[in-house]
Amino acid sequence: MADNRQITQATRAIWSGEKDRTMWEGCTQVPVVHSVSFGYQDIDVWQDVALEKTEGHIYSRNTNPTVQVFEDKVRELEGAESAVSFSSGMAAISNTLFTLLAPGDRIVSIKDTYGGTNKIFVEFLPKFNIDVDLCTTSDHEEMEAAIAKGCKIVYLETPTNPTVKITDIERITKAAHEVGALVIADNTFATPINQTPLSLGVDLVLHSASKFLGGHADALGGIVCGNDRDLIKKIYHFREINGASLAPMDAYSLLRGMKTLALRVEKQNQSALKIARYLQGHPKVDGVFYPGLESHKHHDIAKKQMKGFGGMLAFSVVGGFDAIRVFLPKLKYAHMAANLGCVETVVGPPAVTSHVECSREERAAMGIPEGLVRYSTGIEDVDDLIADLAQALEYIIDD
Ligand SMILES: Cc1ncc(COP(=O)(O)O)c(C=O)c1O
C-alpha cells in the first residue's frame, strides 16, 4: 500500500538532509568535514565538478558536505526547493539584499526590524542610492500604499523584535506581487515549527540560525531558502565571492541543536503563553506583549498564520528603567544577555540590547517603553520560571 502520509516538522528536524549517508561510511551522525579543499585523481572529473556538471565539492568557501546537510535540513523544514547558508543571520540578510538591489531601486519594509537589519536600511542602502521606505509596523494600509508606489523588494519580519508585532504575510505579499516586487521574510522569531512563510506566498525566507534553529547559543549562522533555484543561485554566487560562508563546525553545532527544534519550540510556545498570562495579572507589570494573548492587537492574524505563538514575549514593569535595574539581576534562572532563542531563558531590556543605539525619544516613538523587558523563554520548567519572576518582581518598590 502506498504511504502518502506527510511527515511532520518534528521528523524533518531529525531526518531531513541526512537520508543519503553513502558518503558517511556508516556514521549515524553527520561528520564535521573540516577540509578546506577536495582533491581529485582525474582532471576531467575535477573539471566537471567545477563546472557543476557533476555533484561534488571543490573548496569549502563554496560548498562543504557538513554545511550542505544543514542547508538541506532547513530547506525541507521551510518547504523550499533551494537554500544557501551564511556565517551569521546578518550575513544572510546583507548578502541577500546586496545581491538583489541595485542603485535606483526601492525597498519597502517596517520600522521595527531587528536593529542590525535596520542599520542596513538606514545606514548602508542609502549610500548606494537605494530608496528605503520604512512603514509603521503592523499598519497594513500604510504598507500597501507604500508598495503601490512601486518597489523591487518588500522585507518583512513577523513577529518583530522586541514587541512581537505581527504583519499579515499573505495580505502584504499579495500587494507586493501586484507590483512585481519580491517578498523576503525573516522567520527567526517564529521558526518553521510555528510559521512557514513560503507556504503563505513569500519568495524568500531567512533566519538567524544562531537563535532558535541552533537553540544552544553556541554557534552563529544564517540561511536563506526559496523555491526559485535561480534566485538562490544568484545569492549563493554573491556569497561565494563575498566569502561569508558558514563554518563546518558551526554547521555541525546547528545541526545537533536542530534535532530537538520541535520539542524545544513546542515547549517554549506553551511556557511563553502561560508566563504571558501570569504577567498580565501582575500588579508590578503594566504591559505584556505576546501574540498568543487575546489582548494582542493582531492576535487574529497571528492565529491565522502561525501554528504556535513562539517563545518570545516582552513586558514592561512599573517604575521604568530604574525598576528593571533592581528586578532583572534578581532572576535566578535567566541570563541577562543580548541573545534569544536558546534552551536557557534570556532577558534583556531593549534599551541595553536591540535598541541600545536609539535615544529614549526614538524608543518611545517606536512604542518601546523604558521599562520593557524582552523575555526569551527557555525550556526550564514553566512553574519554576513563574516562581522566579514572582520573587524577582517583589523587589520593585511602588512609589
Ligand atoms: C530577527 C533577527 N534577525 C536577524 C538577526 C541577526 O542574526 P545574527 O546575530 O545571527 O547575525 C537577529 C539577531 O538577534 C534577529 O533577532
The ligand as an SDF file (V2000), in Angstrom:
LIG
                    3D

 16 16  0  0  0  0  0  0  0  0999 V2000
   15.1130   38.6770   13.9920 C   0  0  0  0  0  0  0  0  0  0  0  0
   16.6040   38.6690   13.8290 C   0  0  0  0  0  0  0  0  0  0  0  0
   17.1070   38.6130   12.5820 N   0  0  0  0  0  0  0  0  0  0  0  0
   18.4360   38.6080   12.3760 C   0  0  0  0  0  0  0  0  0  0  0  0
   19.3370   38.6690   13.4200 C   0  0  0  0  0  0  0  0  0  0  0  0
   20.8120   38.6770   13.1470 C   0  0  0  0  0  0  0  0  0  0  0  0
   21.3610   37.4110   13.3890 O   0  0  0  0  0  0  0  0  0  0  0  0
   22.8960   37.1200   13.7450 P   0  0  0  0  0  0  0  0  0  0  0  0
   23.1110   37.6160   15.1360 O   0  0  0  0  0  0  0  0  0  0  0  0
   22.9950   35.6270   13.6190 O   0  0  0  0  0  0  0  0  0  0  0  0
   23.7400   37.8290   12.7600 O   0  0  0  0  0  0  0  0  0  0  0  0
   18.8420   38.7120   14.7350 C   0  0  0  0  0  0  0  0  0  0  0  0
   19.7810   38.7820   15.8730 C   0  0  0  0  0  0  0  0  0  0  0  0
   19.3950   38.9570   17.0160 O   0  0  0  0  0  0  0  0  0  0  0  0
   17.4380   38.7140   14.9450 C   0  0  0  0  0  0  0  0  0  0  0  0
   16.9070   38.7710   16.1750 O   0  0  0  0  0  0  0  0  0  0  0  0
  1  2  1  0
  2  3  1  0
  2 15  2  0
  3  4  2  0
  4  5  1  0
  5  6  1  0
  5 12  2  0
  6  7  1  0
  7  8  1  0
  8  9  2  0
  8 10  1  0
  8 11  1  0
 12 13  1  0
 12 15  1  0
 13 14  2  0
 15 16  1  0
M  END
$$$$
